[in-house]
Amino acid sequence: MAQVPSPKAVEKADEYWHVRFRDPDEFSEIRTPDWAAEAAESVYEGSEVRTGHREGSDEWVVQSVLIPASAERSTAESKAKAILEKLEG
């Protein structure tokens, strides 16, 4: 199983908890793909995933996971980790 990173930040915005696993400055492009949202929804309803593309690489990795703000902070962090493990683990 691949090593997945720990959250670097957990911040609450208006609609979501933003659980950041990788610095957005590491990426040349960031997207919110439908296929990742479907995987996230299977772990926690209403979740989204932002993936990043590093310049010079064909690989896309999870940059952050968005969990609905109605969740508790601890729930947001644990569900985001579960989503990351599902996608990259």
Contacts in CASP RR format, 6 or more apart in sequence:
PFRMAT RR
TARGET T0000
AUTHOR 0000-0000-0000
METHOD contacts of the structure
MODEL  1
MAQVPSPKAVEKADEYWHVRFRDPDEFSEIRTPDWAAEAAESVYEGSEVR
TGHREGSDEWVVQSVLIPASAERSTAESKAKAILEKLEG
1 89 0 8 1.000
2 88 0 8 1.000
2 89 0 8 1.000
4 21 0 8 1.000
4 81 0 8 1.000
4 84 0 8 1.000
4 85 0 8 1.000
4 88 0 8 1.000
4 89 0 8 1.000
5 21 0 8 1.000
5 22 0 8 1.000
5 84 0 8 1.000
6 21 0 8 1.000
6 81 0 8 1.000
7 19 0 8 1.000
7 20 0 8 1.000
7 21 0 8 1.000
7 77 0 8 1.000
7 80 0 8 1.000
7 81 0 8 1.000
8 20 0 8 1.000
8 21 0 8 1.000
8 22 0 8 1.000
8 23 0 8 1.000
9 18 0 8 1.000
9 19 0 8 1.000
9 20 0 8 1.000
10 17 0 8 1.000
10 18 0 8 1.000
10 19 0 8 1.000
10 20 0 8 1.000
10 73 0 8 1.000
10 76 0 8 1.000
10 77 0 8 1.000
10 80 0 8 1.000
11 17 0 8 1.000
11 18 0 8 1.000
11 20 0 8 1.000
12 18 0 8 1.000
12 69 0 8 1.000
12 73 0 8 1.000
13 69 0 8 1.000
14 69 0 8 1.000
15 68 0 8 1.000
15 69 0 8 1.000
16 48 0 8 1.000
16 66 0 8 1.000
16 67 0 8 1.000
16 68 0 8 1.000
16 69 0 8 1.000
17 66 0 8 1.000
17 67 0 8 1.000
17 68 0 8 1.000
17 69 0 8 1.000
17 71 0 8 1.000
17 73 0 8 1.000
17 76 0 8 1.000
17 77 0 8 1.000
17 80 0 8 1.000
18 64 0 8 1.000
18 66 0 8 1.000
19 64 0 8 1.000
19 65 0 8 1.000
19 66 0 8 1.000
19 67 0 8 1.000
19 76 0 8 1.000
19 77 0 8 1.000
19 80 0 8 1.000
19 81 0 8 1.000
20 63 0 8 1.000
20 64 0 8 1.000
21 62 0 8 1.000
21 63 0 8 1.000
21 64 0 8 1.000
21 65 0 8 1.000
21 80 0 8 1.000
21 84 0 8 1.000
22 52 0 8 1.000
22 61 0 8 1.000
22 62 0 8 1.000
22 63 0 8 1.000
22 64 0 8 1.000
24 30 0 8 1.000
24 63 0 8 1.000
24 64 0 8 1.000
26 52 0 8 1.000
26 54 0 8 1.000
26 63 0 8 1.000
27 52 0 8 1.000
27 53 0 8 1.000
27 54 0 8 1.000
27 55 0 8 1.000
27 63 0 8 1.000
28 53 0 8 1.000
28 54 0 8 1.000
28 55 0 8 1.000
28 56 0 8 1.000
29 52 0 8 1.000
29 53 0 8 1.000
30 50 0 8 1.000
30 51 0 8 1.000
30 52 0 8 1.000
30 53 0 8 1.000
30 63 0 8 1.000
31 50 0 8 1.000
31 51 0 8 1.000
31 52 0 8 1.000
31 53 0 8 1.000
31 60 0 8 1.000
32 48 0 8 1.000
32 49 0 8 1.000
32 50 0 8 1.000
32 51 0 8 1.000
33 49 0 8 1.000
33 51 0 8 1.000
33 60 0 8 1.000
36 48 0 8 1.000
36 49 0 8 1.000
36 51 0 8 1.000
36 62 0 8 1.000
36 87 0 8 1.000
37 47 0 8 1.000
37 48 0 8 1.000
37 49 0 8 1.000
39 49 0 8 1.000
39 83 0 8 1.000
39 86 0 8 1.000
39 87 0 8 1.000
40 46 0 8 1.000
40 47 0 8 1.000
40 48 0 8 1.000
40 49 0 8 1.000
40 65 0 8 1.000
40 83 0 8 1.000
41 47 0 8 1.000
42 86 0 8 1.000
43 79 0 8 1.000
43 82 0 8 1.000
43 83 0 8 1.000
43 86 0 8 1.000
44 67 0 8 1.000
44 68 0 8 1.000
44 71 0 8 1.000
44 79 0 8 1.000
44 82 0 8 1.000
44 83 0 8 1.000
45 68 0 8 1.000
46 67 0 8 1.000
46 68 0 8 1.000
47 65 0 8 1.000
47 66 0 8 1.000
47 67 0 8 1.000
47 68 0 8 1.000
47 79 0 8 1.000
47 80 0 8 1.000
47 83 0 8 1.000
48 65 0 8 1.000
48 66 0 8 1.000
49 62 0 8 1.000
49 64 0 8 1.000
49 65 0 8 1.000
49 66 0 8 1.000
49 83 0 8 1.000
49 87 0 8 1.000
50 62 0 8 1.000
50 63 0 8 1.000
50 64 0 8 1.000
50 65 0 8 1.000
50 66 0 8 1.000
51 60 0 8 1.000
51 61 0 8 1.000
51 62 0 8 1.000
51 63 0 8 1.000
52 60 0 8 1.000
52 61 0 8 1.000
52 62 0 8 1.000
52 63 0 8 1.000
53 59 0 8 1.000
53 60 0 8 1.000
54 61 0 8 1.000
61 88 0 8 1.000
62 83 0 8 1.000
62 84 0 8 1.000
62 87 0 8 1.000
62 88 0 8 1.000
65 79 0 8 1.000
65 80 0 8 1.000
65 83 0 8 1.000
65 84 0 8 1.000
67 75 0 8 1.000
67 76 0 8 1.000
67 79 0 8 1.000
67 80 0 8 1.000
71 79 0 8 1.000
END
